[in-house]
Protein backbone atom coordinates (compact mmCIF):
# COMPACT_ATOMS: atom_id res chain seq x y z
CA UNK A 1 0.00 0.00 0.00
CA UNK A 2 3.02 2.32 -0.41
CA UNK A 3 1.17 4.20 -3.15
CA UNK A 4 -1.33 5.35 -0.50
CA UNK A 5 1.24 7.11 1.67
CA UNK A 6 3.91 9.77 1.33
CA UNK A 7 6.99 10.83 3.26
CA UNK A 8 7.59 14.44 2.26
CA UNK A 9 11.21 14.96 3.39
CA UNK A 10 14.01 12.54 4.25
CA UNK A 11 14.30 14.12 7.73
CA UNK A 12 10.60 13.53 8.56
CA UNK A 13 9.50 11.01 11.16
CA UNK A 14 5.82 10.97 10.13
CA UNK A 15 4.09 9.59 7.04
CA UNK A 16 1.08 11.15 5.29
CA UNK A 17 -1.94 9.06 4.33
CA UNK A 18 -3.02 9.85 0.76
CA UNK A 19 -6.14 7.69 1.16
CA UNK A 20 -8.18 6.41 4.09
CA UNK A 21 -6.22 3.72 5.95
CA UNK A 22 -7.71 1.29 8.47
CA UNK A 23 -6.53 0.12 11.87
CA UNK A 24 -4.49 -3.06 11.45
CA UNK A 25 -3.42 -2.24 7.89
CA UNK A 26 0.19 -3.15 7.15
CA UNK A 27 2.12 -0.46 5.29
CA UNK A 28 5.36 -1.44 3.59
CA UNK A 29 7.30 1.75 2.89
CA UNK A 30 10.97 2.21 2.00
CA UNK A 31 11.88 -1.21 3.34
CA UNK A 32 10.05 -0.79 6.65
CA UNK A 33 6.75 -2.30 7.78
CA UNK A 34 4.25 -0.24 9.77
CA UNK A 35 1.16 -1.70 11.43
CA UNK A 36 -1.47 0.99 11.95
CA UNK A 37 -2.65 1.30 15.54
CA UNK A 38 -5.83 3.18 14.56
CA UNK A 39 -7.69 4.46 11.53
CA UNK A 40 -5.72 7.10 9.60
CA UNK A 41 -8.03 9.30 7.50
CA UNK A 42 -6.68 10.66 4.23
CA UNK A 43 -4.63 13.86 4.77
CA UNK A 44 -3.63 12.80 8.30
CA UNK A 45 -0.27 11.44 9.47
CA UNK A 46 1.03 8.50 11.47
CA UNK A 47 4.25 8.20 13.45
CA UNK A 48 7.13 6.12 12.09
CA UNK A 49 8.51 5.14 15.51
CA UNK A 50 7.63 4.89 19.19
CA UNK A 51 8.06 8.29 20.83
CA UNK A 52 7.98 9.78 24.34
CA UNK A 53 6.86 13.19 25.71
CA UNK A 54 9.28 15.91 24.60
CA UNK A 55 10.46 14.07 21.50
CA UNK A 56 10.61 16.25 18.40
CA UNK A 57 8.47 15.67 15.33
CA UNK A 58 9.63 16.74 11.88
CA UNK A 59 7.65 17.30 8.69
CA UNK A 60 8.73 19.06 5.49
CA UNK A 61 12.20 18.72 7.02
CA UNK A 62 11.49 21.18 9.86
CA UNK A 63 10.43 20.93 13.50
CA UNK A 64 6.62 21.06 13.66
CA UNK A 65 5.85 19.92 17.21
CA UNK A 66 6.74 17.97 20.32
CA UNK A 67 5.15 14.79 21.64
CA UNK A 68 2.82 15.26 24.66
CA UNK A 69 2.10 11.63 25.55
CA UNK A 70 3.66 8.29 24.61
CA UNK A 71 2.85 7.16 21.06
CA UNK A 72 3.62 4.02 19.09
CA UNK A 73 4.64 3.65 15.49
CA UNK A 74 1.39 3.59 13.54
CA UNK A 75 -0.48 5.97 15.86
CA UNK A 76 -2.26 8.92 14.26
CA UNK A 77 -0.90 12.40 14.88
CA UNK A 78 -3.49 14.40 16.85
CA UNK A 79 -3.91 17.55 18.93
CA UNK A 80 -3.84 15.34 22.03
CA UNK A 81 -0.42 13.79 21.37
CA UNK A 82 1.34 16.66 19.59
CA UNK A 83 1.73 20.37 20.37
CA UNK A 84 3.20 23.11 18.21
CA UNK A 85 6.93 23.75 18.37
CA UNK A 86 9.28 25.61 16.05
CA UNK A 87 13.01 26.27 15.84
CA UNK A 88 14.36 29.69 16.86
CA UNK A 89 15.60 31.83 13.99
CA UNK A 90 18.26 34.50 13.39
CA UNK A 91 20.29 35.99 10.59
CA UNK A 92 23.35 33.96 9.59
CA UNK A 93 25.80 34.01 6.72
CA UNK A 94 24.86 31.36 4.16
CA UNK A 95 25.66 30.74 0.52
CA UNK A 96 22.19 30.37 -0.94
CA UNK A 97 22.10 29.25 -4.56
CA UNK A 98 18.84 29.13 -6.49
CA UNK A 99 18.36 26.64 -9.30
CA UNK A 100 15.82 28.34 -11.56
CA UNK A 101 13.43 26.15 -13.54
CA UNK A 102 13.60 25.78 -17.33
CA UNK A 103 11.39 28.53 -18.80
CA UNK A 104 12.08 27.87 -22.48
CA UNK A 105 8.39 27.02 -23.02
CA UNK A 106 7.48 30.56 -21.99
CA UNK A 107 10.26 32.57 -23.64
CA UNK A 108 8.80 35.45 -25.62
CA UNK A 109 5.27 34.82 -24.34
CA UNK A 110 2.97 37.78 -23.67
CA UNK A 111 -0.40 38.55 -22.13
CA UNK A 112 -2.89 41.17 -23.25
CA UNK A 113 -3.22 43.73 -20.49
CA UNK A 114 -4.09 47.36 -19.84
CA UNK A 115 -0.98 49.55 -20.07
CA UNK A 116 -0.84 52.38 -17.54
CA UNK A 117 1.03 55.67 -17.87
CA UNK A 118 3.62 54.65 -15.25
CA UNK A 119 4.65 51.52 -17.16
CA UNK A 120 2.70 49.01 -15.09
CA UNK A 121 0.24 46.69 -16.82
CA UNK A 122 -3.12 45.71 -15.39
CA UNK A 123 -4.85 42.38 -15.92
CA UNK A 124 -8.25 44.12 -15.63
CA UNK A 125 -9.76 47.61 -16.03
CA UNK A 126 -12.03 48.51 -13.11
CA UNK A 127 -13.76 51.66 -11.93
CA UNK A 128 -13.39 51.94 -8.16
CA UNK A 129 -15.70 53.58 -5.59
CA UNK A 130 -13.96 54.47 -2.30
CA UNK A 131 -15.67 55.69 0.90
CA UNK A 132 -13.39 57.55 3.29
CA UNK A 133 -15.69 56.52 6.15
CA UNK A 134 -18.26 53.81 6.90
CA UNK A 135 -21.01 56.47 6.99
CA UNK A 136 -20.95 56.42 3.17
CA UNK A 137 -21.46 52.66 2.81
CA UNK A 138 -25.22 53.00 2.35
CA UNK A 139 -24.77 55.55 -0.45
CA UNK A 140 -22.33 53.17 -2.10
CA UNK A 141 -24.89 50.37 -1.86
CA UNK A 142 -27.50 52.53 -3.61
CA UNK A 143 -25.05 53.46 -6.37
CA UNK A 144 -23.92 49.85 -6.74
CA UNK A 145 -27.45 48.58 -7.28
CA UNK A 146 -28.23 51.31 -9.80
CA UNK A 147 -25.06 51.02 -11.88
CA UNK A 148 -24.56 47.27 -11.63
CA UNK A 149 -28.11 46.48 -12.70
CA UNK A 150 -28.21 48.93 -15.59
CA UNK A 151 -24.68 48.40 -16.92
CA UNK A 152 -24.59 44.61 -16.76
CA UNK A 153 -22.33 43.96 -13.75
CA UNK A 154 -24.92 42.56 -11.30
CA UNK A 155 -24.98 38.90 -10.33
CA UNK A 156 -28.12 39.16 -8.20
CA UNK A 157 -30.66 39.51 -11.02
CA UNK A 158 -31.18 35.75 -11.28
CA UNK A 159 -31.87 35.55 -7.54
CA UNK A 160 -34.38 38.39 -7.74
CA UNK A 161 -36.11 36.63 -10.59
CA UNK A 162 -35.98 33.36 -8.64
CA UNK A 163 -37.61 35.00 -5.59
CA UNK A 164 -40.27 36.55 -7.81
CA UNK A 165 -41.05 33.14 -9.34
CA UNK A 166 -41.26 31.58 -5.86
CA UNK A 167 -43.73 34.27 -4.78
CA UNK A 168 -45.88 33.69 -7.85
CA UNK A 169 -45.82 29.93 -7.31
CA UNK A 170 -46.79 30.38 -3.65
CA UNK A 171 -49.67 32.69 -4.57
CA UNK A 172 -50.88 30.19 -7.17
CA UNK A 173 -50.61 27.22 -4.80
CA UNK A 174 -47.87 25.60 -6.89
CA UNK A 175 -44.96 23.40 -5.72
CA UNK A 176 -41.88 25.49 -4.94
CA UNK A 177 -39.40 22.67 -5.68
CA UNK A 178 -40.15 22.93 -9.40
CA UNK A 179 -38.81 26.51 -9.62
CA UNK A 180 -35.24 26.68 -10.90
CA UNK A 181 -32.64 29.44 -11.11
CA UNK A 182 -32.31 31.44 -14.31
CA UNK A 183 -29.00 31.31 -16.23
CA UNK A 184 -26.12 33.49 -15.07
CA UNK A 185 -25.61 37.01 -16.34
CA UNK A 186 -24.40 37.33 -19.94
CA UNK A 187 -21.42 39.67 -19.71
CA UNK A 188 -21.46 40.15 -23.49
CA UNK A 189 -24.42 42.52 -23.04
CA UNK A 190 -22.34 45.11 -21.18
CA UNK A 191 -22.23 48.52 -22.93
CA UNK A 192 -18.63 49.20 -21.80
CA UNK A 193 -16.69 46.29 -23.31
CA UNK A 194 -13.31 47.42 -21.96
CA UNK A 195 -14.50 48.02 -18.39
CA UNK A 196 -14.29 44.75 -16.48
CA UNK A 197 -16.29 45.93 -13.49
CA UNK A 198 -17.40 48.70 -11.15
CA UNK A 199 -16.07 47.91 -7.69
CA UNK A 200 -16.93 49.24 -4.21
CA UNK A 201 -14.62 49.24 -1.18
CA UNK A 202 -17.20 49.21 1.63
CA UNK A 203 -15.43 49.12 4.99
CA UNK A 204 -16.02 49.86 8.70
CA UNK A 205 -13.23 52.40 9.22
CA UNK A 206 -12.42 56.05 8.69
CA UNK A 207 -13.69 57.26 12.07
CA UNK A 208 -13.85 56.03 15.66
CA UNK A 209 -11.08 53.71 16.78
CA UNK A 210 -7.70 55.42 17.00
CA UNK A 211 -6.20 57.92 14.60
CA UNK A 212 -3.56 55.41 13.56
CA UNK A 213 -6.34 53.18 12.18
CA UNK A 214 -7.48 56.01 9.91
CA UNK A 215 -3.90 56.69 8.82
CA UNK A 216 -3.30 53.06 7.82
CA UNK A 217 -6.69 52.92 6.07
CA UNK A 218 -5.80 56.04 4.08
CA UNK A 219 -2.62 54.43 2.79
CA UNK A 220 -4.54 51.27 1.94
CA UNK A 221 -7.22 53.14 -0.02
CA UNK A 222 -4.56 55.18 -1.83
CA UNK A 223 -2.80 51.95 -2.84
CA UNK A 224 -6.06 50.61 -4.27
CA UNK A 225 -6.76 53.82 -6.18
CA UNK A 226 -3.28 53.58 -7.73
CA UNK A 227 -3.57 49.85 -8.49
CA UNK A 228 -2.72 48.95 -12.13
CA UNK A 229 -6.07 47.14 -12.47
CA UNK A 230 -7.95 50.37 -11.65
CA UNK A 231 -8.80 52.82 -14.45
CA UNK A 232 -10.66 55.49 -12.48
CA UNK A 233 -11.87 56.38 -8.99
CA UNK A 234 -14.89 57.96 -7.29
CA UNK A 235 -14.43 58.99 -3.63
CA UNK A 236 -17.35 59.56 -1.26
CA UNK A 237 -16.71 61.43 1.99
CA UNK A 238 -19.01 62.54 4.79
CA UNK A 239 -16.80 65.47 5.81
CA UNK A 240 -16.28 65.32 9.58
CA UNK A 241 -14.56 61.93 9.84
CA UNK A 242 -11.01 61.19 11.03
CA UNK A 243 -9.89 60.16 7.54
CA UNK A 244 -10.11 63.48 5.72
CA UNK A 245 -10.11 63.66 1.93
CA UNK A 246 -6.88 65.69 2.02
CA UNK A 247 -5.17 62.89 3.99
CA UNK A 248 -6.20 60.43 1.29
CA UNK A 249 -5.02 62.77 -1.48
CA UNK A 250 -1.66 63.26 0.27
CA UNK A 251 -1.18 59.50 0.57
CA UNK A 252 -2.17 59.02 -3.07
CA UNK A 253 0.41 61.61 -4.15
CA UNK A 254 3.04 59.94 -1.96
CA UNK A 255 2.18 56.54 -3.48
CA UNK A 256 2.37 57.88 -7.03
CA UNK A 257 3.37 61.53 -7.59
CA UNK A 258 2.32 61.19 -11.24
CA UNK A 259 -1.16 59.75 -10.61
CA UNK A 260 -3.26 60.76 -13.63
CA UNK A 261 -6.38 58.58 -13.63
CA UNK A 262 -9.87 60.13 -13.61
CA UNK A 263 -10.70 60.94 -9.97
CA UNK A 264 -13.98 62.39 -8.67
CA UNK A 265 -14.52 63.43 -5.03
CA UNK A 266 -17.91 64.07 -3.38
CA UNK A 267 -18.41 65.28 0.20
CA UNK A 268 -21.91 64.79 1.59
CA UNK A 269 -21.82 67.58 4.18
CA UNK A 270 -21.09 70.03 1.36
CA UNK A 271 -23.90 68.77 -0.91
CA UNK A 272 -27.44 70.10 -1.20
CA UNK A 273 -28.99 66.68 -0.51
CA UNK A 274 -28.25 62.97 -0.48
CA UNK A 275 -30.20 62.68 -3.72
CA UNK A 276 -28.01 65.27 -5.40
CA UNK A 277 -24.83 63.61 -4.08
CA UNK A 278 -25.80 60.23 -5.49
CA UNK A 279 -27.01 61.63 -8.81
CA UNK A 280 -23.83 63.68 -9.29
CA UNK A 281 -21.64 60.72 -8.40
CA UNK A 282 -23.44 58.47 -10.90
CA UNK A 283 -23.38 61.08 -13.67
CA UNK A 284 -19.69 61.95 -13.38
CA UNK A 285 -18.71 58.32 -12.94
CA UNK A 286 -20.65 57.45 -16.09
CA UNK A 287 -18.56 60.00 -17.98
CA UNK A 288 -15.43 58.45 -16.51
CA UNK A 289 -16.53 55.01 -17.65
CA UNK A 290 -16.84 56.37 -21.18
CA UNK A 291 -13.22 57.53 -20.96
CA UNK A 292 -11.61 54.39 -19.52
CA UNK A 293 -13.61 52.25 -21.96
CA UNK A 294 -11.40 53.73 -24.71
CA UNK A 295 -8.41 51.82 -23.33
CA UNK A 296 -7.89 48.42 -24.99
CA UNK A 297 -5.81 45.41 -24.06
CA UNK A 298 -2.35 45.30 -25.63
CA UNK A 299 0.45 42.68 -25.49
CA UNK A 300 2.84 42.85 -22.55
CA UNK A 301 5.75 40.59 -21.51
CA UNK A 302 5.18 38.17 -18.64
CA UNK A 303 7.58 40.12 -16.45
CA UNK A 304 4.79 42.70 -16.07
CA UNK A 305 2.74 40.22 -14.03
CA UNK A 306 2.58 40.53 -10.24
CA UNK A 307 1.32 37.28 -8.75
CA UNK A 308 0.01 37.03 -5.19
CA UNK A 309 0.00 33.53 -3.70
CA UNK A 310 -2.46 32.67 -0.92
CA UNK A 311 -3.98 29.63 0.78
CA UNK A 312 -7.21 29.43 2.74
CA UNK A 313 -9.50 26.69 3.95
CA UNK A 314 -6.34 24.56 3.88
CA UNK A 315 -6.21 20.81 4.36
CA UNK A 316 -3.59 18.10 4.75
CA UNK A 317 -3.07 18.02 0.98
CA UNK A 318 -2.41 21.76 0.62
CA UNK A 319 1.33 21.46 1.20
CA UNK A 320 1.56 18.38 -1.02
CA UNK A 321 -0.39 19.23 -4.18
CA UNK A 322 -1.74 22.75 -4.69
CA UNK A 323 0.85 24.81 -2.79
CA UNK A 324 3.94 23.17 -4.36
CA UNK A 325 2.30 23.41 -7.80
CA UNK A 326 1.60 27.11 -7.29
CA UNK A 327 5.16 27.40 -5.97
CA UNK A 328 6.56 25.95 -9.18
CA UNK A 329 4.42 28.42 -11.14
CA UNK A 330 5.86 31.19 -8.93
CA UNK A 331 9.40 30.04 -9.68
CA UNK A 332 8.65 30.07 -13.41
CA UNK A 333 7.37 33.64 -13.20
CA UNK A 334 10.36 34.82 -11.15
CA UNK A 335 12.71 33.19 -13.68
CA UNK A 336 10.86 35.14 -16.39
CA UNK A 337 11.43 38.42 -14.53
CA UNK A 338 7.99 38.68 -12.92
CA UNK A 339 6.94 39.42 -9.36
CA UNK A 340 5.57 37.09 -6.66
CA UNK A 341 4.03 38.23 -3.35
CA UNK A 342 3.86 35.90 -0.31
CA UNK A 343 2.03 37.17 2.78
CA UNK A 344 0.31 35.64 5.87
CA UNK A 345 3.11 36.12 8.41
CA UNK A 346 1.41 33.98 11.14
CA UNK A 347 1.60 31.14 8.63
CA UNK A 348 5.35 31.45 8.23
CA UNK A 349 5.91 30.34 11.83
CA UNK A 350 8.48 27.53 11.74
CA UNK A 351 9.92 28.31 8.30
CA UNK A 352 11.44 31.68 9.20
CA UNK A 353 15.01 30.41 9.03
CA UNK A 354 14.62 29.12 5.48
CA UNK A 355 13.24 32.48 4.32
CA UNK A 356 15.98 34.36 6.19
CA UNK A 357 18.62 32.18 4.53
CA UNK A 358 17.06 32.90 1.13
CA UNK A 359 17.12 36.68 1.63
CA UNK A 360 19.33 38.56 -0.83
CA UNK A 361 21.08 40.59 1.88
CA UNK A 362 21.18 41.18 5.63
CA UNK A 363 18.90 44.29 5.68
CA UNK A 364 16.18 42.30 3.91
CA UNK A 365 16.54 39.43 6.38
CA UNK A 366 16.60 41.79 9.38
CA UNK A 367 13.41 43.56 8.22
CA UNK A 368 11.64 40.19 8.03
CA UNK A 369 12.90 39.26 11.51
CA UNK A 370 11.76 42.61 12.91
CA UNK A 371 8.25 42.36 11.43
CA UNK A 372 7.81 38.73 12.51
CA UNK A 373 8.94 39.37 16.08
CA UNK A 374 6.91 42.58 16.39
CA UNK A 375 3.81 40.75 15.14
CA UNK A 376 4.45 37.82 17.50
CA UNK A 377 4.88 40.22 20.43
CA UNK A 378 1.51 41.90 19.75
CA UNK A 379 -0.19 38.49 19.60
CA UNK A 380 1.53 37.24 22.76
CA UNK A 381 0.68 40.41 24.70
CA UNK A 382 -2.96 39.79 23.87
CA UNK A 383 -2.76 36.36 25.50
CA UNK A 384 -2.66 34.40 22.23
CA UNK A 385 0.05 32.95 20.00
CA UNK A 386 0.80 32.01 16.41
CA UNK A 387 0.22 28.39 17.48
CA UNK A 388 -3.52 29.17 17.61
CA UNK A 389 -3.65 29.99 13.90
CA UNK A 390 -5.00 26.63 12.60
CA UNK A 391 -8.80 26.68 12.39
CA UNK A 392 -11.06 23.78 13.41
CA UNK A 393 -11.42 22.95 9.72
CA UNK A 394 -7.63 22.89 9.26
CA UNK A 395 -7.17 20.56 12.24
CA UNK A 396 -10.00 18.25 11.20
CA UNK A 397 -8.33 17.79 7.82
CA UNK A 398 -4.84 17.08 9.10
CA UNK A 399 -3.11 20.38 9.91
CA UNK A 400 -2.47 19.65 13.56
CA UNK A 401 0.01 22.44 14.44
CA UNK A 402 0.75 25.91 13.09
CA UNK A 403 4.24 24.79 12.09
CA UNK A 404 2.77 22.01 9.92
CA UNK A 405 0.36 24.47 8.35
CA UNK A 406 3.14 27.03 7.84
CA UNK A 407 5.62 24.60 6.33
CA UNK A 408 3.03 23.57 3.76
CA UNK A 409 1.80 27.12 3.22
CA UNK A 410 5.28 28.43 2.42
CA UNK A 411 5.55 25.97 -0.48
CA UNK A 412 3.30 28.19 -2.60
CA UNK A 413 6.07 30.80 -2.84
CA UNK A 414 8.47 28.42 -4.58
CA UNK A 415 12.20 28.35 -3.92
CA UNK A 416 13.56 31.64 -5.31
CA UNK A 417 15.50 34.28 -3.31
CA UNK A 418 13.60 36.78 -1.15
CA UNK A 419 14.33 40.12 -2.84
CA UNK A 420 12.28 42.39 -0.55
CA UNK A 421 10.20 42.43 2.63
CA UNK A 422 7.23 44.83 2.65
CA UNK A 423 5.24 46.19 5.54
CA UNK A 424 1.46 46.42 5.17
CA UNK A 425 0.44 48.69 2.21
CA UNK A 426 4.07 49.06 1.04
CA UNK A 427 4.23 48.75 -2.76
CA UNK A 428 6.26 45.97 -4.38
CA UNK A 429 8.78 47.51 -6.77
CA UNK A 430 11.33 44.73 -7.29
CA UNK A 431 10.96 41.69 -9.56
CA UNK A 432 11.24 38.39 -7.74
CA UNK A 433 9.82 37.02 -4.48
CA UNK A 434 8.52 39.69 -2.07
CA UNK A 435 7.26 38.98 1.48
CA UNK A 436 4.26 41.12 2.51
CA UNK A 437 3.30 41.53 6.18
CA UNK A 438 -0.38 40.63 6.59
CA UNK A 439 -2.50 38.42 8.87
CA UNK A 440 -3.27 34.86 7.85
CA UNK A 441 -6.99 35.70 7.63
CA UNK A 442 -8.03 35.05 4.03
CA UNK A 443 -9.64 38.40 3.26
CA UNK A 444 -7.19 40.53 5.24
CA UNK A 445 -4.31 38.81 3.44
CA UNK A 446 -5.73 39.17 -0.08
CA UNK A 447 -6.62 42.78 0.74
CA UNK A 448 -2.98 43.42 1.71
CA UNK A 449 -1.51 41.62 -1.28
CA UNK A 450 -3.58 43.67 -3.71
CA UNK A 451 -2.47 46.84 -1.89
CA UNK A 452 1.15 45.90 -2.58
CA UNK A 453 0.36 45.57 -6.27
CA UNK A 454 -0.63 41.97 -7.04
CA UNK A 455 -2.47 41.92 -10.37
CA UNK A 456 -3.50 38.25 -10.04
CA UNK A 457 -3.87 36.09 -6.93
CA UNK A 458 -3.56 32.29 -6.90
CA UNK A 459 -5.61 31.07 -3.94
CA UNK A 460 -5.23 27.42 -2.96
CA UNK A 461 -7.86 25.64 -0.86
CA UNK A 462 -8.56 22.14 0.35
CA UNK A 463 -11.90 22.79 2.03
CA UNK A 464 -13.39 25.42 -0.30
CA UNK A 465 -13.29 29.18 0.33
CA UNK A 466 -15.53 31.73 -1.44
CA UNK A 467 -13.01 34.58 -1.26
CA UNK A 468 -12.19 37.16 -3.90
CA UNK A 469 -10.91 40.73 -4.16
CA UNK A 470 -12.43 43.89 -5.67
CA UNK A 471 -9.50 44.86 -7.92
CA UNK A 472 -7.35 41.73 -8.25
CA UNK A 473 -8.77 38.62 -9.99
CA UNK A 474 -8.52 35.64 -7.64
CA UNK A 475 -7.97 32.18 -9.13
CA UNK A 476 -9.04 29.27 -6.90
CA UNK A 477 -6.79 26.20 -6.93
CA UNK A 478 -8.12 23.02 -5.31
CA UNK A 479 -5.88 20.54 -3.50
CA UNK A 480 -8.07 17.55 -4.34
CA UNK A 481 -10.48 16.44 -7.06
CA UNK A 482 -13.30 15.66 -4.64
CA UNK A 483 -13.49 19.35 -3.68
CA UNK A 484 -13.32 20.42 -7.31
CA UNK A 485 -16.35 18.28 -8.15
CA UNK A 486 -18.30 19.27 -5.04
CA UNK A 487 -17.68 23.03 -5.32
CA UNK A 488 -17.16 23.45 -9.04
CA UNK A 489 -18.88 26.84 -8.92
CA UNK A 490 -15.91 28.39 -7.07
CA UNK A 491 -12.91 26.25 -8.13
CA UNK A 492 -10.88 27.13 -11.25
CA UNK A 493 -7.99 24.64 -11.21
CA UNK A 494 -7.81 21.09 -9.85
CA UNK A 495 -4.50 19.83 -8.40
CA UNK A 496 -6.04 16.49 -7.42
CA UNK A 497 -4.11 14.71 -10.22
CA UNK A 498 -0.90 15.39 -8.27
CA UNK A 499 -2.23 13.40 -5.29
CA UNK A 500 -3.44 10.67 -7.62
CA UNK A 501 -0.03 10.40 -9.30
CA UNK A 502 -1.36 11.47 -12.70
CA UNK A 503 0.60 14.74 -12.96
CA UNK A 504 3.91 16.01 -11.63
CA UNK A 505 4.28 19.20 -9.61
CA UNK A 506 6.24 20.67 -12.53
CA UNK A 507 3.57 19.92 -15.13
CA UNK A 508 0.83 21.22 -12.84
CA UNK A 509 2.82 24.41 -12.24
CA UNK A 510 3.22 24.99 -15.96
CA UNK A 511 -0.51 24.50 -16.49
CA UNK A 512 -1.26 27.00 -13.72
CA UNK A 513 0.95 29.62 -15.37
CA UNK A 514 -0.80 29.02 -18.70
CA UNK A 515 -4.12 29.59 -16.93
CA UNK A 516 -2.79 32.80 -15.37
CA UNK A 517 -1.80 34.09 -18.81
CA UNK A 518 -5.32 33.49 -20.09
CA UNK A 519 -6.89 35.23 -17.09
CA UNK A 520 -4.47 38.15 -17.39
CA UNK A 521 -5.47 38.49 -21.04
CA UNK A 522 -9.20 38.50 -20.32
CA UNK A 523 -9.69 35.17 -22.12
CA UNK A 524 -10.87 33.41 -18.94
CA UNK A 525 -12.86 34.99 -16.10
CA UNK A 526 -12.17 33.30 -12.72
CA UNK A 527 -15.16 32.02 -10.75
CA UNK A 528 -14.57 34.53 -7.92
CA UNK A 529 -14.89 37.38 -10.43
CA UNK A 530 -18.00 35.91 -12.04
CA UNK A 531 -19.60 35.66 -8.59
CA UNK A 532 -18.59 39.23 -7.60
CA UNK A 533 -16.70 37.91 -4.58
CA UNK A 534 -15.29 41.36 -3.83
CA UNK A 535 -14.06 40.81 -0.28
CA UNK A 536 -12.21 43.71 1.35
CA UNK A 537 -11.16 43.89 5.02
CA UNK A 538 -8.57 46.49 6.10
CA UNK A 539 -6.16 45.36 8.82
CA UNK A 540 -5.98 47.63 11.86
CA UNK A 541 -2.56 46.24 12.81
CA UNK A 542 -4.08 44.60 15.85
CA UNK A 543 -4.24 40.91 16.76
CA UNK A 544 -5.39 38.89 13.76
CA UNK A 545 -4.16 35.42 12.94
Residue, then its C-alpha position, 0 to 999 in steps of 0.5 A: x500500500x506504499x502508493x497510498x502514503x507519502x513521506x515528504x522529506x528525508x528528515x521527517x518522522x511521520x508519514x502522510x496518508x493519501x487515502x483512508x487507511x484502516x486500523x491493522x493495515x500493514x504499510x510497507x514503505x521504503x523497506x520498513x513495515x508499519x502496522x497501523x494502531x488506529x484508523x488514519x483518514x486521508x490527509x492525516x499522518x502516522x508516526x514512524x517510531x515509538x516516541x515519548x513526551x518531549x520528542x521532536x516531530x519533523x515534517x517538510x524537514x522542519x520541526x513542527x511539534x513535540x510529543x505530549x504523551x507516549x505514542x507508538x509507530x502507527x499511531x495517528x498524529x493528533x492535537x492530544x499527542x502533539x503540540x506546536x513547536x518551532x526552531x528559533x531563527x536568526x540571521x546567519x551568513x549562508x551561501x544560498x544558490x537558487x536553481x531556476x526552472x527551465x522557462x524555455x516554453x514561456x520565452x517570448x510569451x505575452x499577455x494582453x493587459x491594460x498599459x498604464x502611464x507609469x509603465x505598469x500593466x493591469x490584468x483588468x480595467x475597473x472603476x473603483x468607488x472608495x468611501x473615506x468613512x463607513x457612513x458612506x457605505x449606504x450611499x455606495x450600496x444605492x449606487x452599486x445597485x443602480x449602476x450594476x443592474x443597468x450596466x450589466x455587472x450585477x450577479x443578483x438579477x437571477x436571484x431576484x427573478x428566482x424570488x419573484x417566481x417563488x412568490x408567484x408559485x406560492x400565490x398560485x398554490x404551486x410546488x416550490x421545488x419545481x422553480x429553478x434558477x435562471x442562467x447566469x448574467x451574460x457579460x457580453x451585453x455590457x455597454x462598456x466592453x473594456x470596463x471589467x467591473x465597477x467595484x466598491x470598497x465598503x469598509x467599517x473604518x475612517x472614524x472612531x477607533x484610533x487615529x492610527x487606524x485612519x492613517x493606515x486605512x488612508x494608505x490602503x485606499x490610496x494603494x487601491x486607487x493607484x492599483x494597475x487594475x484600476x482605471x478610475x476612482x470615485x471617492x465619497x466622503x461625509x466630511x467630519x470623519x477622522x480620515x479626511x479627503x486631504x489625507x487620502x489625497x496626500x497618501x495618493x500623491x506619496x504613493x504615485x506623484x504622477x497619478x493621472x487617472x480620472x478621480x472624482x470626489x464628493x463630500x456629503x456635508x457640502x452637498x445640497x442633498x443625499x439625492x443630489x450627491x448620489x445623482x452627481x456621483x453616478x453622472x460623473x462616474x458614467x462620464x469616466x466610464x466612457x473615458x476608460x472604456x477607450x483603453x484596450x488590451x495590448x500585449x505585454x511581456x510576462x515580467x509585467x505580471x505581479x502574482x500574489x500567492x495565498x492559501x485558505x481553507x487549507x487541508x492536509x493536501x495543501x502542502x503536497x499538491x496545490x501549494x507546491x504546484x503554485x510554488x513551481x508556477x511562482x518560480x517560473x514567473x520569477x525566472x521570467x522576470x515577474x513578481x511574486x508576493x507571499x504574505x500571511x506572516x502567522x503562517x510562516x511560523x516555523x519556516x522563518x530560518x529558510x526564508x531568512x537564509x534565502x534573503x538577498x542581503x542582511x537588511x532584507x533578512x533583518x526587516x523580516x525578523x523585525x516584522x515577525x517578532x513585532x507581530x508575534x509580540x503583539x499576539x503574545x501580549x494579547x494572550x494568544x500565540x501564532x500556534x492558535x492559527x490553525x482553524x477547526x477545519x484545518x485541524x479536522x483535515x490534518x493540519x495539527x500544528x501551526x508549524x505544519x500548516x506554515x511549512x506547507x503554506x510556504x511551499x506556494x512561494x516556490x524556492x527563489x530568493x527573497x528580494x524584498x520584505x514589505x510592511x502592510x500597504x508598502x508597494x512591491x517595486x522589485x521583480x522576484x519574491x517579495x514577502x508582505x506583512x499581513x495576517x493569515x486571515x483570508x480576506x485581510x491577506x488578499x486585501x494586503x496583497x492587492x495593496x502591494x500591487x498583485x495583479x493576479x492572486x492564486x488562492x489554494x484551498x482544500x476545504x473550499x473558500x468563497x473569497x475574492x478581491x475587488x481589484x485583483x482577480x482571484x484564481x481558486x486552486x483546489x488541492x483535491x479532485x473531490x473538492x473540485x467536483x463538489x464546489x465546481x462553482x468556485x474552483x478554477x484549477x484542480x490539483x487532485x491529479x498530483x495526489x493521484x499520481x497522474x501529474x507532476x508538480x512541474x507539469x501542474x505548475x506549468x498549467x497553472x501559469x498558462x491559466x494565469x496568462x489566459x486570465x491576465x489576457x481576459x480570455x478566462x474569467x475566474x469564478x470569484x470574479x463571475x460571482x462578484x466575490x469582492x471581499x475587502x477587510x482592512x487590517x488595523x494592525x491589531x491581533x489577527x491570525 
